């Protein structure tokens, strides 16, 4: 499933040699012996993504002799956003990530709690009593690692020094979007006159960053194009397969010739199933290359990220820190794009632009008024304003 991606990684690593992981110790950290890994539900991550996470912690166990246990949440149900309260099924019982984490913590078996996922980035929720709790405050002697913060570092974390027991791991989602958009213009020919960019809900930080990067890459190469931004949010639940599928069907019927799916796993499945195989679909963090010939992906190398992270943390006190992984770290790779020579050349050019020349990639969007004559029930549909994207080589971050 990853043949082309593997060829790219090997070729680019040989050409650029810009990322190396060299474990320096096979002994465990003095204060981390056992990890509890709480993973968000399949609505957010596909099986391939989760397996990559498990592989990463398996190698951490083999390399640093740190044990881990996995708790995978199931069947996400949205309750309330303000104040935040979510629900999951776990082992046939209704729970939420906060209560599950507390149950795990109260066993006293773990000294590092990893919350990995789109919704788990919040780090807090409601107890059965209804009161709100932030776990690092409740357990100051336990270290928490929030992995894949989905485009944002929540404001309540504040200064990284505020919490000595919090480690934050995020990715440059705008770079991922820019990579996806650049590959789209290189590989898809003829390029459609109308394309659609689909986010989870308006102001969602991950969708915003991904779409901002993608549209910047498109306008860098093509100026005369119609782009429409749509959101899956139906007013009650922004992770909704049926709403995503209906949106996808409407987009195809309105002659949009490409869809960028900047949404989690369950929504991505809806987008894919709602379109014919004539429509190219570009996804993020959802590897479906073995099943759909029209689906192209950019995914994260979580195994390499986790190895890199623990190589830094091992032997330390695992105190508060912020890690943001970027294209320079060689942890983003394309899947199912074909033509390895063109792929390698495009990615090499992107390395020059992003890492060497440090082009400025937008993180936010500008919108015009709502599109007239093309509206979906219960959807927010906006038309993108052309954002001048000045030549990369003349701009510095």
Number of C-alpha atoms within 10 A of each C-alpha: 12 14 12 19 23 15 15 23 19 12 17 19 15 10 11 11 11 12 12 11 11 9 15 12 13 14 14 18 18 11 14 21 17 17 22 21 23 22 25 24 25 18 21 21 19 19 12 14 21 19 13 17 20 20 17 20 24 18 16 25 19 13 18 22 18 20 17 19 14 13 16 16 21 20 15 21 17 15 13 12 11 6 11 13 19 20 21 20 17 18 11 9 9 14 19 23 27 25 18 17 20 14 11 17 18 11 8 9 12 20 17 23 23 21 26 22 20 20 19 24 23 22 20 22 23 19 16 11 6 9 9 15 15 14 21 20 13 10 14 13 12 19 25 27 24 22 21 22 23 22 21 18 20 12 8 10 15 10 11 15 13 12 18 18 22 26 20 20 23 19 23 20 29 25 25 25 30 25 25 28 25 24 24 22 18 14 15 12 8 7 15 16 14 17 21 23 24 27 29 26 22 18 13 16 20 25 28 25 28 32 30 25 28 29 26 26 24 20 20 18 13 12 12 10 14 15 22 20 21 25 26 30 19 19 10 12 16 21 25 20 20 18 23 31 21 18 23 27 18 17 24 19 11 11 14 19 18 24 26 29 29 26 29 26 25 20 26 32 22 22 28 25 17 21 22 12 13 11 17 22 23 25 27 23 21 27 25 21 16 11 9 14 14 19 23 25 23 23 20 21 17 21 21 19 21 21 22 21 16 19 19 13 16 22 17 13 14 22 14 18 18 15 12 13 19 18 18 13 15 20 19 24 21 25 23 22 22 14 10 17 13 15 21 20 14 17 20 17 14 20 20 16 17 22 14 12 16 16 19 20 23 21 21 15 17 10 13 10 10 13 14 9 6 11 14 15 10 13 17 19 21 20 19 20 14 18 16 10 18 13 11 16 14 10 14 11 8
